[in-house]
């Protein structure tokens, strides 16, 4: 039995802690804030309850596996999972709207044909077939296995099987997601639908590799799920599973340094007095810059270092308390696409990033009685991608988001009781990520710039977990990072992932 120190109580870190405790180790989690969950938080006010992190859960099988492996208990016995249907309603720049069924390729094809015209459904359906091939090629190396030491193979190979396209007397294949939309989907509304999945993760579709096609594929193949009571309930269930496996939590107890002796971790320093807590292994759920500070001058990144990620995006969240009941049949999620996508991308990803004047806004309207004080009110959450450190003019941008959302929520302004704005600074305070940056999932190709550092590091006994390490950001990826770290600690460097 080894003593293991886990830095941070995010979902990935807790997933690792629970698995390591089941393997017989003595695990202590040090969390600088007063609660668990990382970015998976909740705001409660006047009887309204809002998720401030992820609002929906893709690929719940990752978390089902955690609960089975750490207690032989189905996830559904700990939380209420609801498959949302439709998966989303999309409102495009020209006013066209379409509701897409959850986890039904045939249903999605039929809905797109009905809303956009017959070629649209076929083209999207053919795209999903190609996206599935990219998923099949990358699922194991990018989600289920530790990062390969020869990660350059992933960095240089584009796994998306792009369709040959004749342009200027030359045959070309799409190398970016935007090119997939322009050359293969050939409809600005389908292109907006595709690019919106990348943008939601803070990725520029003009530079995101074509295999970012796996992001919409995950949604349409495995469905989108809501947790009754909000996504915070999933974090609570994971926390309680850790407690049941005798993981010790020390809240308000930040780690100030990682102790290294003879090239191997020996413990962590905590508190203002720098007291040392001995540990044979340390699992750090922090961003790379924070890890370097904790380690001092020793470079902690893993063998075969991937390129440092570029400027990350964050998000602005606006919580709306509305008078009046949620109408029957209201979609759980509506995406209101920007009127001018090029202007939006230029603002977000330009030389001096800024919040766009007319942003793409995701509107969440859960039909959950637990989110409102009574049936005569509704809780609505708006989210929009903004640059990290983008707290300036937050209220002005919140106003633009409310204006955009009004097209999806009839009578929104007349029903509005109050709103509360959550900025990148709030995310930074909760997660410790510089500027409130939100990590994207790892993707292949693109020279490796969208890969994340390996879970193992150059310091023996030191591992990284969570969205800033392999396999990247997002709730499914956080859960898999916990599984990968636990496997590497228990089985050693020969661990090759779940079979």
C-alpha positions in Angstrom: 0.0 0.0 0.0 1.5 3.3 -1.1 0.7 6.8 0.2 -0.6 8.9 -2.7 -1.1 12.7 -2.7 -3.7 14.1 -5.2 -3.5 17.8 -5.9 -6.9 19.2 -6.6 -10.4 17.8 -6.3 -11.6 18.2 -9.9 -13.6 15.4 -11.5 -10.5 13.8 -13.2 -8.5 13.9 -9.9 -11.4 12.4 -8.0 -11.8 9.6 -10.6 -8.1 8.8 -10.1 -8.4 8.9 -6.3 -11.3 6.5 -6.2 -9.6 4.0 -8.5 -6.3 4.2 -6.6 -8.1 3.7 -3.3 -9.9 0.6 -4.6 -6.5 -0.7 -5.6 -5.5 -0.6 -1.9 -3.6 2.7 -1.7 -3.9 5.4 1.0 -5.1 8.5 -0.9 -5.2 12.0 0.3 -6.7 14.8 -1.8 -5.5 18.4 -1.2 -7.9 21.1 -2.5 -7.1 24.8 -2.1 -10.8 25.8 -2.3 -13.5 24.7 0.1 -15.3 22.2 -2.1 -14.8 19.6 -4.8 -15.6 19.5 -8.5 -13.2 21.9 -10.2 -15.2 23.6 -12.9 -18.3 21.6 -12.2 -20.0 24.0 -9.8 -23.4 25.3 -8.9 -24.9 28.7 -8.1 -28.0 28.9 -5.9 -30.0 32.1 -5.5 -33.6 32.8 -4.5 -34.5 29.1 -5.0 -33.0 28.9 -8.5 -30.1 26.5 -9.1 -27.7 26.7 -12.1 -24.8 24.7 -13.4 -21.8 27.0 -14.0 -19.6 24.4 -15.7 -20.7 21.7 -18.3 -24.4 21.5 -18.7 -24.7 18.2 -20.4 -22.9 14.9 -20.3 -21.6 13.1 -23.5 -20.3 9.5 -23.4 -21.7 8.6 -19.9 -20.1 5.1 -20.3 -16.8 6.6 -19.0 -18.5 7.4 -15.6 -20.5 4.2 -15.6 -17.2 2.3 -15.8 -15.9 4.3 -12.8 -18.8 3.3 -10.6 -18.7 -0.3 -11.6 -14.9 -0.6 -11.2 -15.0 1.1 -7.8 -18.0 -0.5 -6.3 -19.9 -2.7 -8.7 -22.7 -0.3 -8.6 -24.4 1.3 -11.6 -24.0 5.0 -12.0 -27.8 5.3 -12.3 -28.2 4.2 -8.7 -26.2 7.3 -7.6 -27.6 9.9 -10.1 -30.6 10.3 -12.3 -29.5 10.2 -16.0 -31.9 11.6 -18.6 -31.2 11.4 -22.3 -32.3 14.8 -23.7 -34.5 14.7 -26.8 -34.0 16.6 -29.0 -30.3 16.7 -28.6 -30.4 20.3 -29.6 -32.3 22.9 -31.5 -30.2 25.0 -33.9 -31.2 28.5 -35.0 -29.0 29.6 -38.0 -28.1 33.1 -39.2 -30.8 33.0 -41.9 -33.5 32.2 -39.4 -33.8 28.6 -40.3 -34.2 26.3 -37.3 -33.9 22.5 -36.9 -34.3 20.2 -33.9 -32.0 17.2 -34.1 -33.0 13.9 -32.3 -30.7 12.4 -29.8 -28.5 9.5 -30.8 -30.4 8.8 -34.0 -28.5 9.2 -37.3 -31.6 8.4 -39.3 -33.6 10.9 -37.3 -31.0 13.6 -37.8 -30.8 13.0 -41.5 -34.6 13.2 -41.8 -34.8 16.4 -39.7 -32.1 18.1 -41.7 -33.8 17.1 -45.0 -37.1 18.5 -43.8 -35.6 21.8 -42.5 -32.8 22.5 -45.0 -33.7 20.6 -48.1 -33.1 17.0 -49.3 -29.3 17.2 -50.0 -28.5 18.4 -46.5 -29.5 15.3 -44.6 -27.6 13.0 -47.0 -24.5 15.1 -46.9 -24.5 15.2 -43.0 -25.2 11.5 -42.9 -22.3 10.8 -45.2 -20.1 13.1 -43.1 -21.0 11.1 -39.9 -19.9 7.9 -41.6 -16.5 9.5 -42.2 -16.4 11.0 -38.7 -17.0 7.5 -37.4 -13.9 6.3 -39.2 -11.8 9.1 -37.6 -13.3 8.1 -34.2 -12.4 4.4 -34.7 -8.8 5.4 -35.7 -8.3 7.7 -32.7 -10.5 6.4 -29.9 -7.8 4.2 -28.3 -4.7 6.3 -28.7 -6.5 9.6 -27.8 -8.9 8.4 -25.1 -8.2 4.9 -23.8 -4.4 4.6 -23.8 -1.5 6.5 -22.3 0.0 9.0 -24.8 2.4 7.1 -27.1 6.1 7.9 -26.6 6.2 8.3 -30.4 3.4 10.8 -30.3 4.7 12.4 -33.5 2.9 9.6 -35.3 -0.4 11.1 -34.0 0.8 14.6 -34.7 1.5 14.1 -38.3 -1.3 11.8 -39.4 -4.7 13.1 -40.3 -7.1 10.3 -39.5 -10.2 11.9 -41.0 -10.9 10.3 -44.5 -11.5 13.5 -46.4 -13.3 13.4 -49.7 -11.2 14.4 -52.7 -12.2 17.9 -53.8 -11.2 19.6 -57.2 -10.1 23.2 -56.7 -8.2 25.3 -59.2 -7.5 22.3 -61.4 -6.0 20.4 -58.4 -7.5 17.7 -56.3 -7.3 18.5 -52.6 -8.5 17.0 -49.4 -9.9 18.9 -46.4 -7.2 19.4 -43.7 -9.3 21.6 -41.4 -12.8 21.4 -40.0 -13.8 24.6 -41.9 -12.6 23.0 -45.1 -14.7 19.9 -44.3 -17.7 22.2 -44.0 -17.0 24.2 -47.1 -16.0 21.3 -49.4 -18.0 18.3 -48.2 -21.1 19.8 -46.6 -21.5 22.7 -49.0 -24.2 24.5 -47.1 -23.5 27.4 -44.8 -26.0 26.1 -42.2 -24.4 22.7 -42.1 -21.0 24.3 -41.9 -22.2 26.4 -38.9 -23.6 23.2 -37.3 -20.2 21.5 -37.8 -18.1 24.4 -36.7 -20.2 25.1 -33.7 -19.0 21.8 -32.1 -15.4 23.0 -32.4 -16.2 26.5 -31.2 -18.0 25.2 -28.1 -14.6 23.8 -27.1 -12.8 27.0 -27.8 -11.3 25.8 -31.1 -11.0 27.8 -34.3 -12.6 25.7 -37.0 -10.3 27.4 -39.6 -7.3 25.8 -38.0 -8.7 22.9 -36.1 -7.8 19.6 -37.8 -10.4 17.7 -39.8 -10.5 15.0 -37.2 -12.3 17.4 -34.9 -15.2 15.7 -36.7 -15.1 13.3 -33.8 -16.7 16.0 -31.6 -20.1 16.0 -33.3 -19.8 12.3 -33.9 -19.6 11.6 -30.1 -22.8 13.5 -29.6 -24.8 11.9 -32.4 -23.5 8.4 -31.8 -23.7 8.2 -28.0 -26.2 10.9 -27.2 -26.3 13.8 -24.7 -27.4 13.3 -21.2 -28.6 15.5 -18.3 -28.1 14.7 -14.7 -31.2 15.4 -12.6 -30.4 18.2 -10.2 -27.7 19.4 -12.5 -24.2 18.3 -13.4 -23.0 19.1 -9.9 -24.8 16.0 -8.8 -22.3 13.9 -10.9 -19.4 15.6 -9.0 -21.2 14.9 -5.7 -21.6 11.2 -6.6 -17.9 10.9 -7.5 -16.9 12.7 -4.3 -19.2 10.4 -2.2 -17.7 7.3 -4.0 -14.2 8.6 -3.0 -15.4 8.9 0.7 -16.9 5.4 0.6 -13.5 4.1 -0.5 -11.8 6.0 2.4 -10.2 8.7 0.3 -9.3 11.6 2.7 -10.1 15.2 1.6 -8.4 18.3 2.9 -10.3 21.3 1.7 -8.8 24.8 2.1 -5.4 23.0 2.1 -3.5 24.0 -1.0 -0.2 22.4 -2.1 2.7 24.9 -2.3 5.4 22.6 -3.6 6.2 19.1 -4.7 9.1 17.5 -2.8 11.6 15.7 -5.1 14.5 13.6 -3.8 17.0 11.8 -6.1 14.7 12.3 -9.1 11.6 10.9 -7.5 8.7 12.5 -5.6 8.8 12.2 -1.9 5.8 14.2 -0.9 4.1 17.6 -1.0 4.4 20.9 0.9 1.2 22.3 2.2 -0.1 25.3 4.0 1.6 28.6 4.9 4.2 26.8 7.1 5.4 24.6 4.2 4.8 21.4 6.2 5.8 18.3 4.2 3.3 15.4 3.7 5.2 12.3 2.6 4.0 10.4 -0.4 5.3 7.7 -2.7 3.2 9.0 -5.6 1.8 12.5 -6.4 -1.1 13.0 -8.9 -1.4 16.6 -9.9 -4.7 17.9 -11.3 -3.3 21.3 -12.3 -2.4 23.2 -15.4 1.1 22.9 -16.8 2.3 26.3 -15.6 1.1 25.6 -12.1 2.8 22.2 -12.1 6.1 23.9 -13.1 5.8 26.3 -10.2 5.1 23.4 -7.8 8.2 21.5 -9.1 10.5 24.5 -9.1 13.2 24.4 -11.7 12.7 20.7 -12.7 10.9 20.4 -16.0 8.0 18.1 -15.2 6.6 17.4 -18.7 6.7 13.8 -20.0 9.0 12.1 -22.4 8.4 13.1 -26.0 7.0 16.4 -24.9 4.1 17.6 -27.0 4.1 21.3 -28.1 2.9 23.8 -25.6 -0.8 24.6 -26.4 -1.6 28.0 -27.8 -3.9 30.7 -26.4 -6.8 28.9 -24.8 -10.4 30.2 -24.8 -12.7 30.6 -21.8 -16.4 31.1 -21.6 -18.9 33.7 -20.2 -22.0 32.3 -18.5 -25.2 34.3 -17.9 -27.7 32.9 -15.4 -31.3 34.0 -16.0 -34.1 33.8 -13.5 -37.4 34.0 -15.4 -41.0 34.4 -14.2 -43.4 32.1 -15.9 -43.3 28.3 -16.3 -41.1 26.6 -18.9 -43.4 25.8 -21.9 -44.2 22.2 -22.5 -42.0 20.7 -25.3 -39.2 23.3 -24.9 -35.9 21.9 -26.1 -33.3 21.4 -23.3 -30.6 23.0 -25.5 -30.8 25.6 -28.2 -27.7 26.9 -30.1 -28.3 30.3 -31.6 -25.6 30.7 -34.3 -23.8 34.0 -34.9 -25.2 36.1 -37.7 -21.7 36.6 -39.1 -19.4 33.6 -38.4 -16.3 35.1 -40.0 -16.6 38.2 -37.9 -17.1 36.1 -34.8 -14.0 34.0 -35.5 -11.9 37.1 -36.4 -12.8 38.6 -33.0 -12.1 35.5 -31.0 -9.0 34.3 -32.7 -7.5 37.5 -34.1 -4.1 39.0 -33.2 -5.9 40.8 -30.3 -8.7 38.4 -29.2 -11.9 40.0 -28.1 -15.5 39.0 -27.4 -17.5 39.1 -30.6 -20.3 41.7 -31.1 -22.8 39.0 -32.2 -21.8 35.7 -30.6 -22.9 32.1 -30.9 -24.9 31.5 -27.7 -25.9 28.1 -26.2 -29.2 28.3 -24.3 -29.9 25.6 -21.7 -33.5 25.3 -20.4 -33.6 22.2 -18.3 -37.1 21.0 -17.4 -35.9 20.1 -13.9 -38.2 20.9 -11.0 -35.1 21.1 -8.8 -33.7 24.1 -10.7 -36.6 26.5 -9.8 -38.3 27.6 -6.6 -41.7 26.6 -8.0 -43.4 25.6 -11.3 -44.2 29.2 -12.1 -40.5 30.1 -12.8 -37.8 29.0 -15.1 -34.0 28.8 -14.8 -32.0 29.4 -18.0 -28.3 29.3 -18.6 -26.5 31.1 -21.5 -22.9 30.4 -22.5 -20.6 31.9 -25.0 -16.9 31.4 -25.9 -14.7 34.4 -24.9 -10.9 34.8 -24.7 -9.2 33.7 -21.5 -8.6 36.8 -19.3 -11.6 38.2 -21.1 -13.4 39.7 -18.0 -13.4 43.2 -19.4 -16.9 44.5 -20.5 -18.5 41.3 -19.2 -21.8 42.9 -18.6 -21.9 44.4 -22.1 -21.2 41.0 -23.6 -23.8 39.5 -21.3 -26.3 41.9 -22.8 -25.4 40.8 -26.3 -25.9 37.2 -25.2 -29.3 38.0 -23.8 -30.2 39.7 -27.1 -29.2 36.7 -29.1 -31.0 34.3 -26.7 -34.2 36.3 -27.0 -34.7 34.7 -30.4 -34.9 31.3 -28.8 -36.8 32.3 -25.6 -39.9 34.2 -26.6 -40.7 37.1 -24.2 -37.3 36.7 -22.5 -36.8 40.3 -21.5 -40.4 40.7 -20.2 -40.0 37.5 -18.1 -36.5 38.4 -16.7 -36.4 38.8 -12.9 -32.6 39.0 -12.6 -29.4 37.8 -14.2 -26.0 37.0 -12.9 -22.8 36.9 -15.0 -20.0 34.5 -14.5 -16.7 35.5 -16.1 -13.3 33.9 -16.8 -12.1 35.3 -13.5 -14.7 33.1 -11.7 -13.4 30.1 -13.6 -9.9 31.0 -12.7 -10.8 31.2 -9.0 -12.5 27.8 -9.1 -10.0 25.9 -11.1 -6.7 27.8 -10.8 -6.3 27.9 -14.6 -4.6 31.1 -15.8 -7.2 33.5 -17.2 -10.0 31.0 -16.6 -8.9 29.0 -19.7 -11.0 25.9 -20.4 -9.0 23.0 -22.0 -10.2 21.4 -25.2 -10.1 17.6 -25.9 -7.0 16.2 -27.4 -7.0 15.8 -31.2 -4.6 14.2 -33.7 -2.7 15.9 -36.5 -2.0 19.7 -36.5 1.6 19.1 -35.6 0.6 17.9 -32.2 -0.5 21.3 -30.9 -3.8 19.9 -29.8 -2.3 16.9 -28.0 -1.9 17.2 -24.2 1.2 16.3 -22.1 1.5 12.6 -21.1 0.1 11.6 -17.7 3.6 10.4 -16.7 6.3 13.0 -16.2 10.1 13.1 -16.1 9.9 12.9 -12.3 9.4 9.3 -11.1 6.2 8.9 -9.2 4.7 12.2 -10.5 1.6 12.0 -12.7 -0.8 14.5 -14.1 -4.6 14.2 -14.4 -7.5 16.3 -15.7 -8.1 18.5 -18.7 -4.6 19.9 -19.0 -3.1 16.5 -19.5 -3.8 13.6 -21.8 -6.5 13.1 -23.1 -7.6 16.7 -22.6 -10.7 18.6 -21.6 -14.3 17.6 -21.2 -16.1 15.4 -18.7 -15.5 12.1 -20.6 -11.8 12.9 -21.0 -11.5 13.8 -17.4 -12.9 10.5 -16.4 -10.5 8.6 -18.7 -7.5 10.6 -17.5 -8.3 9.3 -14.0 -8.4 5.7 -15.3 -5.2 6.1 -17.2 -3.3 7.6 -14.2 -4.6 4.8 -11.9 -3.5 2.2 -14.4 0.0 3.7 -14.7 0.4 3.9 -10.9 -0.9 0.4 -10.3 0.6 -1.5 -13.3 3.6 0.7 -14.1 4.8 2.1 -17.4 3.8 -1.1 -19.2 0.1 -0.2 -18.7 -1.5 0.1 -22.1 -5.1 1.1 -21.2 -8.4 -0.8 -20.8 -8.9 -3.7 -23.1 
